[in-house]
Amino acid sequence: MSVKSHFPWPLKAIFLVLIIAFGATIALWAYYSGRNFASANAVTARDVAALNRQIADLMVERDRFSSVVNAAESQANIASATQTHLSQQIATLEADNAKLKEDLAFFEGLLPIATGSDDIAIQRLSFALTAPTQLRYRSLIMRGGKVGRDFVGDLQIVVTAVVRGKNLILTYPEQSANSPEKAAFQLDFKYYQRIDGVLTLPDGTVVKRVQARVRENGKVRTQQSANL
C-alpha cells in the first residue's frame, strides 16, 4: 500500500512563482554583474590610453628640452673654441707688439751718425750668459750718411776670458767653423741688419770682456766692447 501526499493547488502555484522569481533574480544579478565588469574593463582601458598620451607628451617635452640642452652645449663648445682661438691670437699679437717695441727701442736709442760718408755703427750691443757655456749676443748694425751699394762684410766677436785658470782670447767664428756656422756672422744690408745669436763657450769659461767687430774685406770698420 502506498501513501500519497496531496498539496493544494494554490500552494503549488505559489511555490512555482517563487521559483520563477528566484530564477529571474539570479538572471538579473548575472546581467548587471556582467555590465559592471565590462564597464570596469572599459574604464581601465581609457586610463591606459590616457597614460599613454601623457607618456607621449612627456617624451615630446623631453626631446624638446634635449634639443635645447644640445644647442646650449654646442654654443658653449663654440664659445670655448672661440675663446681659445682668441687667446692664441692675443698671445701672437702680444709677441708681435713686444718685437715692435724692441725695434722701436733700438731706433730710439740710435746715436747720430755722420752724414758726410758711408759710416758703419754698432748700436745697442748686449751680451748675456744664458747657460754656463752659452753666451747670447744682440745688436743692430747700421749705416749712415750717403748710402750707395749694399754693405757686405762680417761680424767678428772676441771674448776675453779665463778658462780653467788660463787667460784666453776666444774668437768667433772660429777658424775651424764650417760654412753654415760662418754664414751666421755674415753681414749684407743696405741700411741696417739685426744681429742675434748664441756662442758656445768651453767648459769652465769665465767671461771678462766681449768685443764686437764689423769687418769689410777683412778690415775692421768699427768695433764696440762690453763687460759682463
C-alpha positions, 0 to 999 in steps of 0.5 A, a space after each residue: 500500500 502506498 501513501 500519497 501526499 496531496 498539496 493544494 493547488 494554490 500552494 503549488 502555484 505559489 511555490 512555482 512563482 517563487 521559483 520563477 522569481 528566484 530564477 529571474 533574480 539570479 538572471 538579473 544579478 548575472 546581467 548587471 554583474 556582467 555590465 559592471 565588469 565590462 564597464 570596469 574593463 572599459 574604464 581601465 582601458 581609457 586610463 591606459 590610453 590616457 597614460 599613454 598620451 601623457 607618456 607621449 607628451 612627456 617624451 615630446 617635452 623631453 626631446 624638446 628640452 634635449 634639443 635645447 640642452 644640445 644647442 646650449 652645449 654646442 654654443 658653449 663648445 663654440 664659445 670655448 673654441 672661440 675663446 681659445 682661438 682668441 687667446 692664441 691670437 692675443 698671445 701672437 699679437 702680444 709677441 708681435 707688439 713686444 718685437 715692435 717695441 724692441 725695434 722701436 727701442 733700438 731706433 730710439 736709442 740710435 746715436 747720430 751718425 755722420 752724414 758726410 760718408 758711408 759710416 758703419 755703427 754698432 748700436 745697442 750691443 748686449 751680451 748675456 750668459 744664458 747657460 754656463 757655456 752659452 753666451 747670447 749676443 744682440 745688436 743692430 748694425 747700421 749705416 749712415 750718411 750717403 748710402 750707395 751699394 749694399 754693405 757686405 762684410 762680417 761680424 767678428 766677436 772676441 771674448 776675453 776670458 779665463 778658462 780653467 785658470 788660463 787667460 784666453 782670447 776666444 774668437 768667433 767664428 772660429 777658424 775651424 767653423 764650417 760654412 753654415 756656422 760662418 754664414 751666421 756672422 755674415 753681414 749684407 744690408 743696405 741700411 741696417 741688419 739685426 744681429 742675434 745669436 748664441 756662442 758656445 763657450 768651453 767648459 769652465 769659461 769665465 767671461 771678462 770682456 766681449 768685443 764686437 767687430 764689423 769687418 769689410 774685406 777683412 778690415 775692421 770698420 768699427 768695433 764696440 766692447 762690453 763687460 759682463 
